[in-house]
């Protein structure tokens, strides 16, 4: 799942080098540089890729503190 999310991040950022640079501990805003619009695009792609619905009531900024935390959040979402 994490590799697929990294590919989606690379797609949103339009930067193929991110596939090799993003790690478990990469902060999605500070290290990867996702801005608000890119975060929204990433979430939409993640929802489509994994057939999940992100619940913005339960989504917290801490979920962006690392790729691992974001992946864990997505993995815990119920499948549609």
N, C-alpha and C positions, 0 to 999 in steps of 0.2 A: 504494500500500500504506500509506503513512504517513497519508494522510487517513482511511483505514478504521480504522487503529489509534487515531487521535485520537478518532474517533467511539466506538470501544469504550471508551476511557478515560472519555469523557464519560458513557457509559452506566453504567459501573461506579461512577463518582463521583456519578451522578445530578445532573450539573451541565452544562447545555447551553452555558454560557458558555465552557467549556473548549475548545470547538471553535475559537473565535477567539483563545484565549489561549495554547494550547500551541504551542511552536515546536520546531525541530530540536534546539535546545540545552536544552530544558526537562528538568530532572532529574525522573524519575518519582516519586521519594519526596520530595525536598526542595522542588521547585517545584510539582509537581502535588498532592502530599500523599497519595499512595496508601499505605495501611497494608498490613500483611501479608495480611489477608483479601482486600482489594481487589486486591492483586497476584495472588493465586491465582485470583480470579475473572477478572481480565484475561487471565491465561495460558490459562485454560480457554476463554474466548471467542476468543482469538487462534487457539488450536488448531482450534476449530470453524470459524472464519471462513476460515482459510487452508489447512485440511486438512493440518496439520503436527502433529508430536509434539515438544514441548519436552523435550529431554534434560537432566534436572537434574544429570547428571554433568558436562556441559559448560557449563551455565548459571552465570554468575558475576555478582556484585553489580555489576561494571563495566557490564554490559549495561543497567543501569537508570540509568546516569549521564547519559544524554540520550535523547531520543526517537529521534534518528538512530541511535545505537548499538543501541537495542532493535530498531528497524526492520531494521537490517543483520543482526542476529542472526536474526530471524524469516525474513528473505529467504534466509538461508543454510541454513535447515533443509530437509531432503528432504521433498517432498510425498508424502502417503500415497496 
